[in-house]
Amino acid sequence: MARERIPGWLAALIGGAALILIWWLVSVVAFQPSEGTSFTPVPSPIAVFDWLFVQGNIAGTWGVFSPTITAAAIGYVWGNGIALLLATVVLVFPRLETVITQVAVVTYCLPIVAVGGISIVVLGGAKNPGDPSQTAIFLAALVCVFTTVVGAILGFKSADRASLDVVRVFGGGSWMQMRKVRLVAALPAILNALQIAVPSAFLGAVLGEYLGSITAGVGPTLIRLQGQLDSAGVWSVFLLCAVFALAAYGLFGLVIRFITPWVSGKAVR
């Protein structure tokens, strides 16, 4: 008799409740405020709830996140566009696979904090107050390249050889093979890589804002709250970042299920 699996939504609720409980225990037991001060580096979930909803700071969320989301979206498009272009070059010129793969690995292995410092000098922050940071856009694009290049190359190489031969027998060339066979075979891998790149791009944008000299966005908000020793505010912004990244990741997963029903519709045995 097969054991029934816990539904995904129930597992998520249980896991979330367990994390909140652990968080509360750690804040109460391990991080007590110092004598004569109310500051604690790890505020309780109640303190974070109070900062967000009782004090009403949740109302300014869009104003804080709008520049960061814009920078992450622009960087996401540029980074993944370049990655898909590099993967296509490998498909047309297979001998370049080693070179392009090594380039992708280098972008993954570079210390992003050091790259961010250099990009601040070269690109600067935002051109106008309220605009997305150029450094944030660059870092958001950079962190997307590796996973998308590798996923796209592996997807293109997964095409069925017999199907490629059938296209060739009926007079189809490389372009026909690309459209009819390789792209269909690679689509699930490419979409999965693009899904992974969503939270990565957001993280890169936040880091770019944190390092750059700008006045709007998640990065400068974190810097201001840290300077004020507002731990509840810092943790609140951190949790909102996690919520946004998870929501964007989940929405992209729904898009994948809609675009590739022949993959998502398979029964799990």
Secondary structure, DSSP 8 states (H G I E B T S, - for coil): -------HHHHHHHHHHHHHHHHHHHHHHT----TT----SS--HHHHHIIIIIS-GGGGHHHHHHHHHHHHHHHHHHHHHHHHHHHHHHHH-GGGHHHHHHHHHHHHHS-HHHHHHHHHHHH-S-SSTTS--HHHHHHHHHHHHHHHHHHHHHHHHTS-HHHHHHHHHTT--HHHHIIIIIHHHHHHHHHHHHHHHHHHHHHHHHHHHHHS--SSSHHHHHHHHHHTT-HHHHHHHHHHHHHHHHHHHHHHHHHHHHH-HHHHTS---
